[in-house]
Amino acid sequence: MAATYRPVSKNDIGIAVSMMQEFYAIDDYPIDIEQSKKLFERFIADEKLGKAWLIWDENEIVGYIILTFVFSFEYGGLIAFVDELYISERARGKGLGKSSIEFMKAEAQKLELKLLYLEVEHHNSNAQKLYLSAGFSEHKRKLMYYKTPN
């Protein structure tokens, strides 16, 4: 049975945030559960911000995908950042990562996105290989950020 993808609804927020906790724990990233739930509510209420889906395999939720939208003059329109793609540990090794990337690429085409960006941890060689084999390229630019004080 192939993976299926269903948009995250308000009723799914608790499940999604629970998986988000698992994802963040891999690299010891902090997470504020209540803030994440509020952010999810805001995100799914405004389609201009992006799209999020739960990943189902054999009638079980095994992961999630979040694409956030950005308008880019450089790339000629709307692009998306793969903010998060998570497959639970128990579901890995079944081809769900590959099928999820193919799903994202198909959705990007439907949404007329010009580009998909993503980040991968330096130590996550499995994810890097997966993305490269799916047609992603390493960007020659260095990603930087500034965190505002609010």
C-alpha positions in Angstrom: 0.0 0.0 0.0 1.4 3.4 -1.0 1.5 6.4 1.4 -1.4 8.8 1.3 -1.3 12.5 2.2 -4.1 14.4 3.9 -4.1 18.2 4.7 -3.6 18.9 8.4 -6.9 20.1 9.9 -7.5 21.8 13.2 -8.4 18.4 14.8 -4.9 17.1 13.7 -2.8 19.8 15.4 -2.2 17.7 18.6 -1.0 14.7 16.5 1.2 16.9 14.3 2.8 18.7 17.3 3.5 15.4 19.0 5.4 14.2 15.9 7.1 17.6 15.8 8.4 16.9 19.3 9.8 13.6 18.1 11.5 15.4 15.1 13.0 18.2 17.2 14.3 15.7 19.8 16.5 14.1 17.1 18.8 17.1 17.2 17.9 18.5 20.6 16.0 21.4 19.2 13.8 23.2 21.8 10.0 23.2 21.2 7.3 25.1 23.0 4.2 22.8 22.6 1.6 25.4 23.3 3.2 27.9 21.0 3.6 25.3 18.2 -0.2 24.5 18.5 -1.0 28.2 18.2 1.3 28.5 15.2 -0.3 25.5 13.5 -3.8 27.0 14.0 -2.6 30.3 12.5 -0.8 28.5 9.6 -3.7 26.3 8.5 -6.2 29.2 8.8 -4.3 31.2 6.2 -3.7 29.4 2.9 -1.3 32.1 1.8 1.3 30.9 4.4 1.7 27.4 3.0 0.4 23.9 3.1 0.8 21.0 5.6 -0.1 17.3 5.3 -0.1 14.3 7.4 1.6 11.2 5.9 -0.4 8.0 6.3 0.8 4.5 5.8 -1.4 1.4 6.3 -4.1 3.4 8.1 -1.6 5.0 10.5 -0.2 8.5 10.7 3.6 8.2 10.3 4.8 11.7 9.5 4.0 15.1 8.2 5.1 17.7 5.7 5.1 21.5 5.9 5.7 23.8 2.9 5.9 27.5 3.6 5.4 30.0 0.8 7.7 32.9 -0.2 7.4 35.3 -3.1 10.7 35.5 -5.0 11.6 38.0 -7.7 14.8 36.1 -8.4 12.9 32.9 -9.2 10.0 34.6 -10.9 7.1 34.1 -8.4 6.0 31.9 -5.6 8.5 29.4 -4.1 8.2 27.2 -1.1 10.5 26.2 1.7 10.2 22.6 2.9 10.0 23.7 6.5 9.6 20.2 7.8 9.4 16.6 6.4 9.3 14.0 9.2 8.8 10.3 9.0 8.6 8.5 12.3 11.4 6.1 13.1 9.2 3.0 13.0 8.1 3.9 9.4 11.6 4.6 8.0 13.2 2.4 5.4 9.9 1.7 3.6 10.3 4.3 0.8 8.0 6.8 2.5 10.7 9.6 2.3 11.0 9.1 -1.5 7.2 9.0 -2.0 6.8 12.1 0.2 9.3 14.0 -1.9 7.5 12.9 -5.1 4.3 14.1 -3.5 5.8 17.5 -2.7 7.2 17.9 -6.2 3.7 17.1 -7.6 2.0 19.6 -5.3 4.6 22.2 -6.2 3.7 21.8 -9.8 0.0 22.0 -9.0 0.6 25.2 -7.0 2.7 26.6 -9.8 5.7 27.0 -7.4 8.9 28.0 -9.1 11.3 26.3 -6.6 11.4 24.1 -3.5 14.1 25.0 -0.9 15.0 22.9 2.1 17.6 22.5 4.8 19.3 19.3 5.9 21.5 18.8 8.9 25.1 18.3 8.0 25.2 15.0 9.8 22.1 13.6 8.2 23.8 11.9 5.2 20.7 9.6 4.6 18.5 12.6 4.0 21.1 14.3 1.9 21.4 11.2 -0.4 17.6 11.0 -0.6 17.1 14.6 -1.7 20.0 14.5 -4.2 18.6 11.3 -5.7 15.2 13.0 -6.0 16.7 15.9 -8.1 17.5 18.4 -5.4 20.9 20.2 -5.8 23.2 21.7 -3.2 22.9 25.5 -3.2 26.2 27.3 -3.6 25.1 30.1 -1.3 25.6 30.0 2.4 22.3 30.1 4.4 22.3 32.8 7.1 19.6 34.2 9.5 18.9 37.0 11.8 16.5 36.4 14.7 14.5 39.5 15.6 14.2 40.3 19.3 10.4 40.0 19.4 
